[in-house]
């Protein structure tokens, strides 16, 4: 069976009822499996992960967009995470027997249908973007929702209206695209000094390729985080990002206390880090039970500092196995 992963980021992280209504739209589509969702209050953002066949993923995405437009008013939205719309990003990810190019075509079809049906501006990004500059979310979201009226005159949406109006003030603009697996990874600090955190995030990005970083203060946690998007976890493995951040933090007189993964991740992203930490102990993974391997990574990255990291809920392969 061919499968596509979709990871919509919704600009609502406080109202559980609204998120449940949006998820109900997904589960109403035959063959859709919602693997999980995570709400962030300070970011005011929810990350949902679902998989479906190429035939069903478009229908599910359109229903999610429709319900999000109905429930979310961007004029009232406040959060630390960059955003320009109610469905801020909607990426399609090749999961099983499907290519990135095919996912890009799905993204274009969803973008066109959303623009026509809901009269909302849509920007394509990632592998679906019309040019290299528009591939970057940072380029499309620069200035945030507050600067959207000016952005729409300077950067014409790929689909939908290009003139800002009261309806767009409510919905914002959508970013729809295609990409490979991305790890959303936050590193916790023992400080609430936002300036130092932003400096640390900037220095980490200089040190490691294939990542995007931002420093922010999470009110519900009471400390700052370096938020990292790992665009290629083979070239920028978790252990490298974490250990490099620890070293840089020491120089800035702050400490890394742990980390968290938002959304799901492939099993081999954890195994890469396990090999690193086992090598430091002059041990090998061969024959070691997977439970011990995962525990090793959880402990070394302190992935359970905020909420328990449960491999059966966070690792894609294990989550899919539990659904069968």
C-alpha positions as CSV (number, residue, x, y, z in Angstrom):
1,X,0.0,0.0,0.0
2,X,1.2,3.5,-0.9
3,X,1.1,5.9,2.0
4,X,1.6,9.7,2.5
5,X,2.3,11.3,5.9
6,X,0.7,14.7,6.5
7,X,1.8,16.9,9.4
8,X,-0.5,20.0,9.5
9,X,0.5,22.7,12.0
10,X,-2.6,24.5,13.2
11,X,-2.6,28.0,14.7
12,X,-4.5,26.9,17.8
13,X,-2.8,25.4,20.9
14,X,-5.1,26.3,23.8
15,X,-8.7,25.1,22.9
16,X,-8.9,21.3,23.1
17,X,-12.4,21.3,21.8
18,X,-11.4,23.1,18.5
19,X,-8.6,20.6,17.9
20,X,-10.9,17.7,18.5
21,X,-13.3,19.0,16.0
22,X,-10.5,19.3,13.4
23,X,-9.2,15.8,14.1
24,X,-12.8,14.5,13.8
25,X,-12.8,15.8,10.3
26,X,-9.7,13.7,9.5
27,X,-11.0,10.5,11.1
28,X,-14.3,10.9,9.1
29,X,-12.3,10.0,6.0
30,X,-12.1,6.3,5.3
31,X,-8.5,5.0,5.6
32,X,-7.1,7.9,7.5
33,X,-5.0,7.1,10.6
34,X,-4.3,9.9,13.0
35,X,-1.0,9.0,14.7
36,X,-1.0,11.7,17.2
37,X,-1.3,15.4,18.0
38,X,0.5,17.8,20.4
39,X,-0.7,21.1,21.6
40,X,1.6,24.0,22.7
41,X,0.0,26.8,24.7
42,X,2.8,29.4,24.4
43,X,3.3,28.6,20.7
44,X,-0.5,28.5,20.4
45,X,0.0,25.8,17.9
46,X,-1.0,22.1,17.4
47,X,1.0,19.6,15.4
48,X,-1.1,16.8,14.0
49,X,0.3,13.7,12.3
50,X,-1.8,11.5,10.1
51,X,-1.2,9.0,7.2
52,X,-3.4,8.1,4.3
53,X,-3.3,6.7,0.8
54,X,-2.6,9.3,-1.9
55,X,-6.3,8.9,-2.9
56,X,-7.6,9.8,0.6
57,X,-5.0,12.3,1.8
58,X,-6.3,15.1,-0.4
59,X,-9.9,14.7,0.9
60,X,-8.7,14.6,4.5
61,X,-6.5,17.7,4.1
62,X,-9.3,19.7,2.5
63,X,-11.7,18.8,5.3
64,X,-9.1,19.8,7.9
65,X,-8.5,23.2,6.1
66,X,-12.3,23.9,5.9
67,X,-12.8,23.2,9.6
68,X,-9.8,25.2,10.6
69,X,-11.0,28.2,8.6
70,X,-14.4,27.9,10.3
71,X,-13.0,27.7,13.9
72,X,-9.8,29.8,14.0
73,X,-9.7,33.6,13.9
74,X,-6.1,34.8,13.2
75,X,-7.1,38.4,14.3
76,X,-7.1,37.0,17.9
77,X,-4.1,34.7,17.6
78,X,-1.0,35.3,19.8
79,X,1.9,32.8,20.1
80,X,5.7,32.6,20.1
81,X,5.9,30.5,17.0
82,X,6.1,32.2,13.6
83,X,2.9,31.9,11.6
84,X,0.8,33.5,8.9
85,X,-2.4,31.5,8.8
86,X,-4.9,29.3,10.5
87,X,-3.4,26.2,8.9
88,X,0.1,27.6,9.0
89,X,1.9,24.8,7.3
90,X,0.6,21.6,5.6
91,X,3.4,19.4,4.4
92,X,3.0,16.1,2.5
93,X,5.7,13.6,3.3
94,X,6.6,10.4,1.3
95,X,6.1,7.5,3.7
96,X,5.7,4.3,1.8
97,X,6.1,3.5,-2.0
98,X,5.6,7.1,-3.0
99,X,8.1,9.8,-4.2
100,X,8.7,13.3,-3.0
101,X,7.7,14.5,-6.5
102,X,4.3,12.8,-6.2
103,X,3.8,14.4,-2.8
104,X,4.6,17.8,-4.4
105,X,1.8,17.2,-7.0
106,X,-0.6,16.3,-4.1
107,X,0.4,19.5,-2.4
108,X,-0.3,21.6,-5.5
109,X,-3.7,20.0,-6.0
110,X,-4.7,20.6,-2.4
111,X,-3.5,24.2,-2.6
112,X,-5.5,24.8,-5.7
113,X,-8.7,23.2,-4.3
114,X,-8.4,25.1,-1.0
115,X,-7.9,28.4,-2.8
116,X,-10.9,27.8,-5.1
117,X,-13.3,26.4,-2.4
118,X,-12.4,28.8,0.4
119,X,-11.1,31.9,-1.3
120,X,-7.9,31.8,0.8
121,X,-4.4,32.8,-0.4
122,X,-2.0,29.8,-0.6
123,X,1.8,29.7,-0.9
124,X,3.6,26.6,-2.0
125,X,6.8,25.7,-0.3
126,X,9.4,22.9,-0.1
127,X,9.4,20.5,-3.1
128,X,6.1,22.0,-4.4
129,X,7.5,25.6,-4.6
130,X,7.8,27.2,-8.0
131,X,11.3,28.5,-7.3
132,X,14.2,28.0,-4.9
133,X,13.5,31.1,-2.9
134,X,9.9,30.1,-2.1
135,X,11.1,26.6,-0.9
136,X,12.0,28.2,2.4
137,X,9.2,28.7,5.0
138,X,11.3,31.4,6.7
139,X,11.1,33.4,3.5
140,X,7.3,33.0,3.2
141,X,6.6,33.7,6.9
142,X,9.0,36.6,7.4
143,X,7.2,39.3,9.3
144,X,4.5,36.9,10.4
145,X,0.7,37.3,10.2
146,X,1.0,41.0,11.1
147,X,2.9,41.8,7.9
148,X,0.7,39.7,5.7
149,X,-1.0,42.6,3.9
150,X,2.4,43.9,2.7
151,X,3.7,40.4,1.9
152,X,0.8,39.6,-0.4
153,X,1.6,42.6,-2.6
154,X,5.3,41.8,-2.6
155,X,5.0,38.0,-2.9
156,X,1.9,37.1,-4.8
157,X,0.3,33.9,-3.5
158,X,0.5,30.8,-5.8
159,X,-3.2,30.3,-5.6
160,X,-6.2,32.3,-4.4
161,X,-6.7,36.1,-3.9
162,X,-3.8,38.4,-3.8
163,X,-5.6,41.4,-2.4
164,X,-5.9,41.5,1.4
165,X,-9.4,41.8,2.8
166,X,-11.4,41.2,5.9
167,X,-11.9,37.5,5.2
168,X,-8.1,37.0,4.8
169,X,-7.6,38.9,8.0
170,X,-9.5,36.1,9.7
171,X,-7.9,33.1,7.9
172,X,-4.4,34.4,7.1
173,X,-2.6,32.6,4.4
174,X,-1.8,28.9,4.1
175,X,1.6,27.4,3.3
176,X,1.2,24.0,1.6
177,X,4.1,21.9,0.4
178,X,6.0,18.7,0.3
179,X,9.2,17.6,2.1
180,X,11.0,14.7,3.5
181,X,10.9,13.8,7.2
182,X,11.6,16.7,9.5
183,X,12.2,16.4,13.2
184,X,10.8,19.2,15.4
185,X,13.2,19.1,18.3
186,X,13.2,21.5,21.3
187,X,16.2,21.8,23.7
188,X,15.4,23.0,27.2
189,X,17.6,25.5,29.1
190,X,17.9,26.4,32.8
191,X,17.2,30.1,32.0
192,X,14.5,32.5,31.1
193,X,16.9,34.9,29.5
194,X,15.5,35.2,26.0
195,X,18.4,37.3,24.6
196,X,20.9,34.6,25.5
197,X,18.7,31.9,24.2
198,X,18.3,33.6,20.8
199,X,22.1,34.0,20.6
200,X,22.5,30.3,21.4
201,X,20.0,29.4,18.7
202,X,21.9,31.5,16.2
203,X,25.2,30.0,17.0
204,X,23.8,26.5,16.9
205,X,22.6,27.1,13.3
206,X,26.0,28.3,12.3
207,X,27.6,25.2,13.7
208,X,25.3,22.6,12.1
209,X,24.0,22.4,8.6
210,X,20.5,21.2,7.7
211,X,18.8,22.8,10.7
212,X,16.7,25.8,11.4
213,X,16.6,27.4,14.9
214,X,14.8,29.9,17.0
215,X,15.0,30.8,20.6
216,X,11.9,31.4,22.7
217,X,10.5,31.5,26.2
218,X,7.8,28.9,27.0
219,X,5.5,30.4,29.7
220,X,3.9,27.1,30.8
221,X,7.3,25.6,31.4
222,X,8.9,28.6,33.0
223,X,12.1,28.4,30.9
224,X,13.6,29.0,27.5
225,X,14.1,26.6,24.7
226,X,16.1,26.4,21.5
227,X,13.6,25.2,19.0
228,X,15.2,23.2,16.1
229,X,13.8,22.0,12.9
230,X,16.1,19.2,11.7
231,X,15.6,19.0,7.9
232,X,17.9,16.0,7.4
233,X,18.4,13.8,10.5
234,X,21.0,11.7,8.8
235,X,23.3,14.7,8.3
236,X,22.2,16.4,11.6
237,X,21.4,13.6,14.0
238,X,19.8,14.3,17.4
239,X,22.9,13.6,19.4
240,X,24.9,16.0,17.4
241,X,22.4,18.8,17.8
242,X,22.0,18.1,21.5
243,X,25.7,17.8,22.3
244,X,26.7,20.8,20.2
245,X,24.0,22.9,22.0
246,X,25.3,21.8,25.4
247,X,28.8,22.9,24.5
248,X,27.6,26.3,23.2
249,X,25.4,26.8,26.2
250,X,28.3,26.2,28.6
251,X,30.2,29.1,26.9
252,X,27.2,31.3,27.4
253,X,27.0,30.4,31.1
254,X,23.7,28.5,30.8
255,X,22.9,24.8,30.9
256,X,21.0,22.4,28.8
257,X,18.6,20.4,31.0
258,X,16.8,18.1,28.6
259,X,14.9,18.1,25.3
260,X,11.6,17.2,23.7
261,X,10.4,15.9,20.3
262,X,7.3,17.3,18.8
263,X,5.4,14.9,16.6
264,X,6.6,11.4,15.6
265,X,10.0,10.3,14.3
266,X,11.4,7.3,12.4
267,X,13.0,4.6,14.5
268,X,16.4,5.0,12.9
269,X,16.6,8.6,14.1
270,X,16.8,7.2,17.6
271,X,19.1,4.4,16.7
272,X,21.7,6.8,15.3
273,X,21.9,8.5,18.6
274,X,21.9,5.2,20.5
275,X,25.0,4.1,18.5
276,X,26.8,7.3,19.5
277,X,26.1,7.0,23.2
278,X,26.9,3.2,23.2
279,X,30.2,4.0,21.4
280,X,31.1,6.4,24.2
281,X,30.7,3.5,26.6
282,X,32.7,1.1,24.4
283,X,29.5,-1.0,23.8
284,X,27.7,-2.2,20.7
285,X,24.0,-2.3,19.9
286,X,24.1,-5.9,18.5
287,X,21.8,-8.1,20.5
288,X,20.6,-5.3,22.8
289,X,16.8,-5.3,23.3
290,X,15.1,-2.3,21.6
291,X,13.6,-1.2,24.9
292,X,17.1,-0.7,26.3
293,X,18.3,1.0,23.2
294,X,15.4,3.5,23.4
295,X,15.9,4.0,27.1
296,X,19.6,4.9,26.5
297,X,18.6,7.7,24.1
298,X,15.8,8.9,26.3
299,X,18.1,9.2,29.3
300,X,21.0,10.9,27.4
301,X,18.8,13.4,25.7
302,X,16.5,13.7,28.7
303,X,13.5,13.4,26.4
304,X,11.1,12.9,29.4
305,X,11.9,16.1,31.2
306,X,8.6,17.7,30.3
307,X,6.4,14.8,29.5
308,X,7.2,11.0,29.4
309,X,8.7,9.9,26.1
310,X,6.9,6.7,25.3
311,X,8.4,5.0,22.2
312,X,5.1,3.3,21.3
313,X,3.5,6.7,21.0
314,X,6.4,8.6,19.4
315,X,8.2,6.2,17.0
316,X,6.4,5.9,13.7
317,X,7.1,2.2,13.1
318,X,5.9,1.3,16.6
319,X,2.8,3.5,16.4
320,X,1.8,2.0,13.1
321,X,2.3,-1.5,14.5
322,X,0.1,-0.8,17.5
323,X,-2.7,0.4,15.2
324,X,-2.8,-2.9,13.3
